[in-house]
Amino acid sequence: MIDLKKIVDDALELTKTVEEVIVVRNTGNNVNMAEGRDYWYHEVTKDQNVFVEPEKMDSNDPLYILYTSGTTGKPKGVVHGNGG
């Protein structure tokens, strides 16, 4: 299994501008939490009584655009689909 939280933690060592991180538990694995920076999503939202109906989307609708340098060195936008 890929430890996504560790990847985020490593990336955050390269910047000092991120002050807080919301972590979503999706496995039963232990997760290293940085006190004062990392917060569990389920704890942050436990007192919220708002429900927003999810937007129905096609599996090919864009999720995000990632810019790469490509082979020419010029930025190219790669559109990633949401997969349903």
LUMSE-856372 format. One record per atom (N, C-alpha, C): x, y, z; residue number from 0; residue in one letter. Coordinates in steps of 0.1 Angstrom, whole numbers, padded with zeros to 4 digits, m for minus. Example, Ala and Ser with C-alpha at 12.3 -4.5 7.8 and 13.67 -1.06 7.14 Angstrom:
REM residues 2
+-------+-------+-------+-----+---------+
|    px |    py |    pz | num | residuo |
+-------+-------+-------+-----+---------+
|  0132 | m0057 |  0078 |   0 |       A |
|  0123 | m0045 |  0078 |   0 |       A |
|  0132 | m0033 |  0078 |   0 |       A |
|  0128 | m0022 |  0071 |   1 |       S |
|  0137 | m0011 |  0071 |   1 |       S |
|  0129 |  0000 |  0079 |   1 |       S |
+-------+-------+-------+-----+---------+
REM end
This chain:
REM residues 84
+-------+-------+-------+-----+---------+
|    px |    py |    pz | num | residuo |
+-------+-------+-------+-----+---------+
|  0008 | m0012 |  0000 |   0 |       M |
|  0000 |  0000 |  0000 |   0 |       M |
|  0009 |  0012 |  0000 |   0 |       M |
|  0005 |  0022 | m0008 |   1 |       I |
|  0013 |  0035 | m0008 |   1 |       I |
|  0009 |  0044 |  0004 |   1 |       I |
|  0019 |  0048 |  0011 |   2 |       D |
|  0016 |  0057 |  0022 |   2 |       D |
|  0015 |  0071 |  0018 |   2 |       D |
|  0003 |  0075 |  0014 |   3 |       L |
|  0001 |  0089 |  0009 |   3 |       L |
|  0004 |  0100 |  0019 |   3 |       L |
|  0001 |  0097 |  0032 |   4 |       K |
|  0003 |  0107 |  0042 |   4 |       K |
|  0018 |  0110 |  0043 |   4 |       K |
|  0027 |  0100 |  0042 |   5 |       K |
|  0041 |  0102 |  0042 |   5 |       K |
|  0046 |  0110 |  0030 |   5 |       K |
|  0040 |  0108 |  0019 |   6 |       I |
|  0043 |  0116 |  0007 |   6 |       I |
|  0039 |  0131 |  0009 |   6 |       I |
|  0028 |  0133 |  0015 |   7 |       V |
|  0024 |  0147 |  0019 |   7 |       V |
|  0033 |  0153 |  0029 |   7 |       V |
|  0037 |  0145 |  0039 |   8 |       D |
|  0046 |  0150 |  0050 |   8 |       D |
|  0059 |  0154 |  0044 |   8 |       D |
|  0064 |  0145 |  0035 |   9 |       D |
|  0077 |  0148 |  0028 |   9 |       D |
|  0076 |  0161 |  0020 |   9 |       D |
|  0065 |  0163 |  0013 |  10 |       A |
|  0064 |  0174 |  0004 |  10 |       A |
|  0063 |  0187 |  0013 |  10 |       A |
|  0056 |  0186 |  0024 |  11 |       L |
|  0055 |  0197 |  0033 |  11 |       L |
|  0068 |  0202 |  0039 |  11 |       L |
|  0078 |  0193 |  0040 |  12 |       E |
|  0091 |  0197 |  0045 |  12 |       E |
|  0097 |  0207 |  0035 |  12 |       E |
|  0093 |  0208 |  0023 |  13 |       L |
|  0098 |  0217 |  0013 |  13 |       L |
|  0092 |  0231 |  0013 |  13 |       L |
|  0081 |  0232 |  0021 |  14 |       T |
|  0074 |  0245 |  0021 |  14 |       T |
|  0071 |  0249 |  0036 |  14 |       T |
|  0069 |  0261 |  0038 |  15 |       K |
|  0065 |  0266 |  0051 |  15 |       K |
|  0052 |  0274 |  0051 |  15 |       K |
|  0045 |  0273 |  0040 |  16 |       T |
|  0033 |  0280 |  0038 |  16 |       T |
|  0020 |  0272 |  0042 |  16 |       T |
|  0021 |  0259 |  0043 |  17 |       V |
|  0010 |  0251 |  0047 |  17 |       V |
|  0009 |  0251 |  0062 |  17 |       V |
| m0002 |  0255 |  0067 |  18 |       E |
| m0004 |  0256 |  0082 |  18 |       E |
| m0012 |  0245 |  0088 |  18 |       E |
| m0022 |  0240 |  0080 |  19 |       E |
| m0030 |  0229 |  0085 |  19 |       E |
| m0033 |  0219 |  0074 |  19 |       E |
| m0035 |  0206 |  0078 |  20 |       V |
| m0037 |  0195 |  0069 |  20 |       V |
| m0049 |  0188 |  0074 |  20 |       V |
| m0059 |  0185 |  0065 |  21 |       I |
| m0071 |  0177 |  0069 |  21 |       I |
| m0068 |  0163 |  0064 |  21 |       I |
| m0069 |  0153 |  0072 |  22 |       V |
| m0066 |  0139 |  0069 |  22 |       V |
| m0079 |  0131 |  0069 |  22 |       V |
| m0081 |  0124 |  0058 |  23 |       V |
| m0093 |  0115 |  0057 |  23 |       V |
| m0089 |  0101 |  0060 |  23 |       V |
| m0095 |  0095 |  0070 |  24 |       R |
| m0092 |  0081 |  0073 |  24 |       R |
| m0099 |  0072 |  0063 |  24 |       R |
| m0092 |  0064 |  0055 |  25 |       N |
| m0098 |  0055 |  0046 |  25 |       N |
| m0093 |  0041 |  0047 |  25 |       N |
| m0084 |  0039 |  0057 |  26 |       T |
| m0079 |  0025 |  0060 |  26 |       T |
| m0078 |  0024 |  0075 |  26 |       T |
| m0075 |  0013 |  0080 |  27 |       G |
| m0074 |  0011 |  0094 |  27 |       G |
| m0059 |  0012 |  0098 |  27 |       G |
| m0050 |  0016 |  0089 |  28 |       N |
| m0036 |  0018 |  0092 |  28 |       N |
| m0033 |  0029 |  0102 |  28 |       N |
| m0023 |  0028 |  0109 |  29 |       N |
| m0018 |  0039 |  0118 |  29 |       N |
| m0013 |  0051 |  0109 |  29 |       N |
| m0016 |  0063 |  0113 |  30 |       V |
| m0012 |  0075 |  0105 |  30 |       V |
| m0004 |  0084 |  0115 |  30 |       V |
|  0008 |  0088 |  0111 |  31 |       N |
|  0015 |  0098 |  0119 |  31 |       N |
|  0009 |  0111 |  0117 |  31 |       N |
|  0005 |  0117 |  0128 |  32 |       M |
| m0002 |  0130 |  0127 |  32 |       M |
|  0007 |  0141 |  0134 |  32 |       M |
|  0009 |  0152 |  0127 |  33 |       A |
|  0017 |  0163 |  0132 |  33 |       A |
|  0008 |  0171 |  0141 |  33 |       A |
|  0011 |  0171 |  0154 |  34 |       E |
|  0003 |  0179 |  0164 |  34 |       E |
|  0003 |  0194 |  0160 |  34 |       E |
| m0009 |  0199 |  0160 |  35 |       G |
| m0011 |  0214 |  0157 |  35 |       G |
| m0012 |  0217 |  0142 |  35 |       G |
| m0009 |  0207 |  0134 |  36 |       R |
| m0010 |  0209 |  0119 |  36 |       R |
| m0020 |  0199 |  0113 |  36 |       R |
| m0020 |  0187 |  0117 |  37 |       D |
| m0029 |  0177 |  0111 |  37 |       D |
| m0041 |  0175 |  0119 |  37 |       D |
| m0053 |  0174 |  0112 |  38 |       Y |
| m0066 |  0172 |  0118 |  38 |       Y |
| m0073 |  0162 |  0111 |  38 |       Y |
| m0080 |  0153 |  0118 |  39 |       W |
| m0089 |  0143 |  0112 |  39 |       W |
| m0101 |  0149 |  0107 |  39 |       W |
| m0105 |  0146 |  0094 |  40 |       Y |
| m0117 |  0151 |  0088 |  40 |       Y |
| m0129 |  0148 |  0096 |  40 |       Y |
| m0130 |  0135 |  0101 |  41 |       H |
| m0142 |  0131 |  0108 |  41 |       H |
| m0144 |  0138 |  0121 |  41 |       H |
| m0133 |  0143 |  0127 |  42 |       E |
| m0133 |  0151 |  0140 |  42 |       E |
| m0137 |  0165 |  0137 |  42 |       E |
| m0132 |  0171 |  0126 |  43 |       V |
| m0135 |  0185 |  0123 |  43 |       V |
| m0149 |  0186 |  0119 |  43 |       V |
| m0155 |  0176 |  0113 |  44 |       T |
| m0169 |  0177 |  0107 |  44 |       T |
| m0179 |  0171 |  0116 |  44 |       T |
| m0176 |  0165 |  0127 |  45 |       K |
| m0185 |  0158 |  0135 |  45 |       K |
| m0198 |  0166 |  0140 |  45 |       K |
| m0196 |  0179 |  0142 |  46 |       D |
| m0208 |  0187 |  0146 |  46 |       D |
| m0215 |  0194 |  0135 |  46 |       D |
| m0211 |  0191 |  0123 |  47 |       Q |
| m0218 |  0197 |  0111 |  47 |       Q |
| m0230 |  0189 |  0107 |  47 |       Q |
| m0241 |  0196 |  0106 |  48 |       N |
| m0254 |  0190 |  0102 |  48 |       N |
| m0258 |  0193 |  0088 |  48 |       N |
| m0248 |  0197 |  0080 |  49 |       V |
| m0251 |  0201 |  0066 |  49 |       V |
| m0249 |  0190 |  0056 |  49 |       V |
| m0258 |  0187 |  0048 |  50 |       F |
| m0257 |  0177 |  0038 |  50 |       F |
| m0258 |  0183 |  0024 |  50 |       F |
| m0248 |  0181 |  0016 |  51 |       V |
| m0249 |  0186 |  0002 |  51 |       V |
| m0250 |  0174 | m0007 |  51 |       V |
| m0260 |  0174 | m0016 |  52 |       E |
| m0262 |  0163 | m0025 |  52 |       E |
| m0250 |  0163 | m0035 |  52 |       E |
| m0244 |  0151 | m0037 |  53 |       P |
| m0233 |  0150 | m0046 |  53 |       P |
| m0237 |  0153 | m0060 |  53 |       P |
| m0229 |  0160 | m0068 |  54 |       E |
| m0231 |  0163 | m0082 |  54 |       E |
| m0229 |  0151 | m0090 |  54 |       E |
| m0239 |  0147 | m0098 |  55 |       K |
| m0237 |  0135 | m0107 |  55 |       K |
| m0228 |  0139 | m0118 |  55 |       K |
| m0218 |  0131 | m0121 |  56 |       M |
| m0208 |  0134 | m0131 |  56 |       M |
| m0206 |  0122 | m0140 |  56 |       M |
| m0202 |  0124 | m0152 |  57 |       D |
| m0198 |  0113 | m0161 |  57 |       D |
| m0183 |  0109 | m0157 |  57 |       D |
| m0180 |  0097 | m0159 |  58 |       S |
| m0167 |  0092 | m0155 |  58 |       S |
| m0156 |  0099 | m0163 |  58 |       S |
| m0159 |  0105 | m0174 |  59 |       N |
| m0148 |  0112 | m0182 |  59 |       N |
| m0148 |  0127 | m0179 |  59 |       N |
| m0156 |  0132 | m0170 |  60 |       D |
| m0156 |  0146 | m0167 |  60 |       D |
| m0142 |  0149 | m0160 |  60 |       D |
| m0136 |  0160 | m0162 |  61 |       P |
| m0123 |  0164 | m0156 |  61 |       P |
| m0124 |  0164 | m0141 |  61 |       P |
| m0113 |  0159 | m0135 |  62 |       L |
| m0111 |  0160 | m0121 |  62 |       L |
| m0101 |  0171 | m0118 |  62 |       L |
| m0090 |  0171 | m0125 |  63 |       Y |
| m0080 |  0182 | m0123 |  63 |       Y |
| m0071 |  0182 | m0136 |  63 |       Y |
| m0064 |  0193 | m0137 |  64 |       I |
| m0054 |  0195 | m0148 |  64 |       I |
| m0040 |  0195 | m0141 |  64 |       I |
| m0031 |  0187 | m0146 |  65 |       L |
| m0018 |  0186 | m0141 |  65 |       L |
| m0009 |  0191 | m0152 |  65 |       L |
|  0000 |  0201 | m0149 |  66 |       Y |
|  0009 |  0207 | m0159 |  66 |       Y |
|  0022 |  0200 | m0158 |  66 |       Y |
|  0027 |  0195 | m0169 |  67 |       T |
|  0040 |  0188 | m0170 |  67 |       T |
|  0049 |  0196 | m0179 |  67 |       T |
|  0062 |  0193 | m0178 |  68 |       S |
|  0071 |  0199 | m0187 |  68 |       S |
|  0071 |  0193 | m0201 |  68 |       S |
|  0067 |  0180 | m0202 |  69 |       G |
|  0066 |  0173 | m0214 |  69 |       G |
|  0081 |  0171 | m0220 |  69 |       G |
|  0081 |  0166 | m0232 |  70 |       T |
|  0095 |  0163 | m0237 |  70 |       T |
|  0101 |  0175 | m0244 |  70 |       T |
|  0093 |  0185 | m0246 |  71 |       T |
|  0098 |  0197 | m0253 |  71 |       T |
|  0102 |  0208 | m0243 |  71 |       T |
|  0099 |  0206 | m0230 |  72 |       G |
|  0102 |  0216 | m0220 |  72 |       G |
|  0092 |  0227 | m0219 |  72 |       G |
|  0082 |  0226 | m0228 |  73 |       K |
|  0071 |  0236 | m0227 |  73 |       K |
|  0059 |  0230 | m0219 |  73 |       K |
|  0053 |  0237 | m0210 |  74 |       P |
|  0043 |  0232 | m0201 |  74 |       P |
|  0031 |  0226 | m0210 |  74 |       P |
|  0026 |  0215 | m0206 |  75 |       K |
|  0015 |  0209 | m0212 |  75 |       K |
|  0005 |  0205 | m0201 |  75 |       K |
| m0008 |  0208 | m0204 |  76 |       G |
| m0018 |  0204 | m0194 |  76 |       G |
| m0023 |  0190 | m0197 |  76 |       G |
| m0023 |  0182 | m0187 |  77 |       V |
| m0029 |  0168 | m0188 |  77 |       V |
| m0041 |  0168 | m0179 |  77 |       V |
| m0053 |  0165 | m0186 |  78 |       V |
| m0065 |  0164 | m0179 |  78 |       V |
| m0067 |  0150 | m0173 |  78 |       V |
| m0070 |  0149 | m0160 |  79 |       H |
| m0073 |  0136 | m0154 |  79 |       H |
| m0088 |  0135 | m0152 |  79 |       H |
| m0093 |  0124 | m0157 |  80 |       G |
| m0108 |  0121 | m0155 |  80 |       G |
| m0111 |  0117 | m0141 |  80 |       G |
| m0123 |  0119 | m0136 |  81 |       N |
| m0126 |  0115 | m0122 |  81 |       N |
| m0129 |  0100 | m0121 |  81 |       N |
| m0131 |  0093 | m0131 |  82 |       G |
| m0133 |  0079 | m0131 |  82 |       G |
| m0146 |  0074 | m0125 |  82 |       G |
| m0156 |  0083 | m0125 |  83 |       G |
| m0169 |  0080 | m0120 |  83 |       G |
| m0173 |  0085 | m0107 |  83 |       G |
+-------+-------+-------+-----+---------+
REM end
